[in-house]
Amino acid sequence: MKLRNPPVNSLSLELLTEFVISLEKLENDKTFRGVILTSDRPGIFSAGLDLTEMCGKNPAHYAEYWKAVQELWLRLYPSNLVLVAAINGASPAGGCLMSLTCDYRILADNPKYVIGLNETLLGIIAPFWFKDTLVNTIGHRASERALQLGLLFPPAEALQVGMVDQVVPEDQVQSTALSMMSQWMAIPDYARQLTKIMMRKATVDYMIKQREADLQNFISFISRDSIQKSLQVYLEKLKQKKG
C-alpha cells in the first residue's frame, strides 16, 4: 500500500478514511497475509496529521477527524496481517505513529529522513496511545526524552534507539521489505497472530476503554484559542517556506 496525498502525504480525513477501508478489505480477504506500507513520494513517508483539519474548523469536524485518526491506529496496531513499514522518506509525528504500529520497520539511509513524535515542537501533546506505542517500541526512558524534546531521529540514531529495525541504502528499501515479509510469513499465521495480540492487547484494550475520553480531550484541547493561534502561526510559516 502506497500513501499518495501530495505534496507531503499528510493524513487528511479523506486519506484516513480511504486507508482504513482499503486495509479492512485486505484483512477480510484471506488470500492476503501481509502488507508493506510505503510512500508513493520518495523523500517523504508521511508528514503526519493534517494540521489544516485541526485549524479553524468547528468541534463537529474535529470530532470526525479525531475518530478517523483513532480508527487508523485501532486497525493497524492489532492487525492480523504482517505489517512491514518500508520508510522511504521523512516520517514525523503521525507518519512515525503509522510506522510504529507495524511489525517491522525499514528506513532508507538518508540523513534527511528523520523519524519521531515531534508534537511538542508544535505546542501540542502526543496522545497517551501515541506514547504507549512508542514506549512499547523503544522503552520508557528513551520515550520520555524523545516525547518531551520532540526529537526527530536520523537513520543511525533511529536504529540505535530501536525506533526502526533496519537501515538500508535507499534503493534497497523495497527489496529488503519483501525479504523480511517472507521471513515473517514463514511463521504459522495462527501462532504469530495470537502472539502479536498477546503482546499488544493491554495497550489496545486501554485505548478502547479511554476512546471517548480521548476524543473529548482532543476537541477541548484543539479548540483552545492559544492552540489555534500556535497552529495558525505554524501553518503560516509553512506557507512562507513554500512561497
Phi and psi in degrees as a GROMACS rama.xvg file:
@    title "Ramachandran Plot"
@    xaxis  label "Phi"
@    yaxis  label "Psi"
@TYPE xy
-107.781  127.366  LYS-2
-72.8594  131.078  LEU-3
-141.959  95.654  ARG-4
-147.955  80.1436  ASN-5
-55.8817  150.497  PRO-6
-90.5692  -18.5315  PRO-7
-127.461  20.498  VAL-8
53.6953  40.5076  ASN-9
-67.604  148.792  SER-10
-83.7611  79.9976  LEU-11
-74.9444  166.703  SER-12
-59.054  -41.047  LEU-13
-63.4875  -45.7586  GLU-14
-64.0019  -44.9758  LEU-15
-59.3518  -44.2714  LEU-16
-63.4681  -47.4846  THR-17
-64.8125  -39.8837  GLU-18
-62.4437  -47.3627  PHE-19
-63.0392  -41.6132  VAL-20
-62.4303  -44.74  ILE-21
-62.6155  -44.0943  SER-22
-64.4301  -39.6329  LEU-23
-62.2432  -40.997  GLU-24
-61.0243  -43.6221  LYS-25
-64.6033  -39.8772  LEU-26
-66.9214  -33.6117  GLU-27
-80.0082  -16.4669  ASN-28
-96.017  105.636  ASP-29
-68.422  -5.68163  LYS-30
-76.6748  -14.7314  THR-31
-98.9949  130.735  PHE-32
-116.408  -16.2874  ARG-33
-155.296  160.652  GLY-34
-136.583  135.142  VAL-35
-99.9855  120.884  ILE-36
-94.6658  126.806  LEU-37
-150.534  -173.475  THR-38
-117.269  145.49  SER-39
-81.7503  -5.84388  ASP-40
-121.031  90.8725  ARG-41
-52.4779  134.76  PRO-42
106.963  -23.5439  GLY-43
-142.099  120.036  ILE-44
-76.6679  -63.4778  PHE-45
-162.174  134.434  SER-46
-76.9008  -3.2247  ALA-47
99.0915  -156.722  GLY-48
-58.6518  145.802  LEU-49
-82.6974  106.327  ASP-50
-63.6911  -25.3718  LEU-51
-67.8609  -21.9503  THR-52
-75.5878  -15.5915  GLU-53
-113.512  7.2866  MET-54
-127.12  123.714  CYS-55
73.3276  17.4878  GLY-56
-106.757  -179.384  LYS-57
-97.9278  164.643  ASN-58
-55.0882  -35.2622  PRO-59
-62.8491  -39.1561  ALA-60
-68.8788  -42.6628  HIS-61
-58.4713  -40.2372  TYR-62
-64.251  -45.8104  ALA-63
-62.0571  -43.381  GLU-64
-65.3185  -46.0849  TYR-65
-68.2451  -33.8628  TRP-66
-60.9029  -37.623  LYS-67
-68.0667  -37.0542  ALA-68
-66.5133  -44.895  VAL-69
-58.4188  -44.4387  GLN-70
-62.8855  -38.2345  GLU-71
-56.1233  -50.738  LEU-72
-64.8227  -42.2977  TRP-73
-66.778  -23.4589  LEU-74
-81.1454  -43.0492  ARG-75
-78.4496  -48.8745  LEU-76
-63.0195  -43.2357  TYR-77
-98.1243  15.9554  PRO-78
-57.0246  140.544  SER-79
-71.7247  -20.5469  ASN-80
-73.0327  153.013  LEU-81
-76.3829  124.684  VAL-82
-114.108  120.432  LEU-83
-116.788  126.11  VAL-84
-92.7344  118.047  ALA-85
-101.523  90.942  ALA-86
-87.7654  99.4051  ILE-87
-105.097  33.2137  ASN-88
177.321  -177.97  GLY-89
-60.3293  144.873  ALA-90
-142.105  67.0105  SER-91
-83.7916  161.171  PRO-92
49.6745  -118.307  ALA-93
-60.982  -29.045  GLY-94
-65.3106  -40.1482  GLY-95
-64.7746  -42.8051  CYS-96
-58.5151  -45.1517  LEU-97
-57.8838  -43.4441  MET-98
-61.8283  -42.3655  SER-99
-66.4211  -24.4474  LEU-100
-74.0015  -16.0523  THR-101
-76.475  166.692  CYS-102
-82.7357  -24.9539  ASP-103
-151.721  140.011  TYR-104
-126.611  127.614  ARG-105
-119.991  126.548  ILE-106
-116.052  135.686  LEU-107
-67.7643  139.052  ALA-108
-82.37  82.9477  ASP-109
-142.385  123.234  ASN-110
-58.7695  -19.0246  PRO-111
-77.6746  -17.0704  LYS-112
-88.7728  78.6827  TYR-113
-87.7416  156.624  VAL-114
-141.365  139.571  ILE-115
164.008  168.731  GLY-116
-99.284  98.3157  LEU-117
-104.512  27.0248  ASN-118
-55.813  -38.9054  GLU-119
-60.9588  -28.2341  THR-120
-65.899  -22.0962  LEU-121
-96.268  2.34516  LEU-122
80.5503  15.2679  GLY-123
-119.194  171.743  ILE-124
-115.833  135.283  ILE-125
-67.8173  127.93  ALA-126
-60.1171  161.568  PRO-127
-58.1809  -32.795  PHE-128
-78.4585  -24.8641  TRP-129
-63.0796  -48.8359  PHE-130
-58.3626  -47.5985  LYS-131
-61.4378  -39.3544  ASP-132
-64.1441  -40.3373  THR-133
-68.4039  -45.0056  LEU-134
-59.2609  -41.5885  VAL-135
-62.8368  -22.6152  ASN-136
-95.1937  -47.0935  THR-137
-117.947  -0.707183  ILE-138
95.1521  165.895  GLY-139
-70.1521  -51.8762  HIS-140
-65.3318  -44.3141  ARG-141
-62.2783  -37.2922  ALA-142
-68.8426  -41.2471  SER-143
-58.426  -46.5373  GLU-144
-66.5508  -48.1853  ARG-145
-61.4141  -41.5797  ALA-146
-72.0106  -43.0099  LEU-147
-66.2131  -39.3666  GLN-148
-88.6928  -6.96005  LEU-149
61.9244  41.8698  GLY-150
-69.0841  138.4  LEU-151
-115.033  117.828  LEU-152
-93.3243  127.646  PHE-153
-69.5625  165.942  PRO-154
-48.0974  -51.5132  PRO-155
-60.3632  -41.2467  ALA-156
-72  -37.0102  GLU-157
-61.3123  -39.4529  ALA-158
-68.1413  -43.7793  LEU-159
-61.7582  -41.4258  GLN-160
-81.7522  -13.8116  VAL-161
94.1361  13.1767  GLY-162
-73.2691  -28.8303  MET-163
-125.908  160.497  VAL-164
-96.9381  -22.1525  ASP-165
-152.359  142.993  GLN-166
-120.128  125.35  VAL-167
-134.086  160.219  VAL-168
-54.7937  147.825  PRO-169
-53.4703  -38.4121  GLU-170
-78.474  -0.422944  ASP-171
-111.591  3.71605  GLN-172
-61.1922  -49.6817  VAL-173
-67.2071  -43.4732  GLN-174
-65.7878  -37.0663  SER-175
-66.9301  -39.1271  THR-176
-61.5656  -42.0656  ALA-177
-65.1709  -39.9821  LEU-178
-63.6788  -43.6527  SER-179
-68.9368  -35.6265  MET-180
-59.0402  -41.5924  MET-181
-60.9812  -41.0193  SER-182
-63.7164  -43.6817  GLN-183
-69.7729  -33.3628  TRP-184
-76.5244  -13.1513  MET-185
-70.4625  -16.1296  ALA-186
-85.4013  136.007  ILE-187
-54.5694  129.752  PRO-188
-51.4888  -48.9115  ASP-189
-58.7618  -46.9179  TYR-190
-65.7673  -42.325  ALA-191
-66.8784  -43.8307  ARG-192
-63.1147  -43.984  GLN-193
-64.7668  -36.5235  LEU-194
-66.9579  -42.3479  THR-195
-60.5807  -47.18  LYS-196
-64.3146  -39.0349  ILE-197
-57.7626  -41.2251  MET-198
-72.6563  -32.6056  MET-199
-108.677  -8.39065  ARG-200
-57.9463  -45.5765  LYS-201
-60.6289  -40.7485  ALA-202
-66.0988  -43.8527  THR-203
-67.0662  -45.8498  VAL-204
-59.2139  -41.635  ASP-205
-65.9505  -40.5646  TYR-206
-62.2291  -45.4618  MET-207
-61.4681  -41.9378  ILE-208
-62.7521  -37.8154  LYS-209
-97.6005  6.71724  GLN-210
-57.827  -47.1634  ARG-211
-66.2911  -41.8138  GLU-212
-63.7403  -39.8069  ALA-213
-62.9633  -39.8922  ASP-214
-63.1632  -47.3122  LEU-215
-64.5853  -39.6618  GLN-216
-60.6591  -42.448  ASN-217
-63.0341  -48.0165  PHE-218
-60.0775  -45.0462  ILE-219
-63.4477  -43.8116  SER-220
-68.2201  -48.9017  PHE-221
-71.6012  -21.2601  ILE-222
-82.2206  -11.3849  SER-223
-61.0919  141.762  ARG-224
-58.0476  -43.0201  ASP-225
-63.8028  -37.797  SER-226
-71.1644  -42.5626  ILE-227
-60.1372  -41.2183  GLN-228
-63.9872  -44.3756  LYS-229
-66.6208  -34.9616  SER-230
-67.1834  -40.5186  LEU-231
-62.7352  -42.2672  GLN-232
-61.316  -45.3148  VAL-233
-63.8246  -44.3841  TYR-234
-64.8168  -35.4684  LEU-235
-64.0553  -41.1399  GLU-236
-62.0143  -41.3351  LYS-237
-62.3646  -41.9958  LEU-238
-61.2556  -43.0844  LYS-239
-63.6473  -39.5982  GLN-240
-59.8788  -45.8261  LYS-241
-62.9307  -39.841  LYS-242
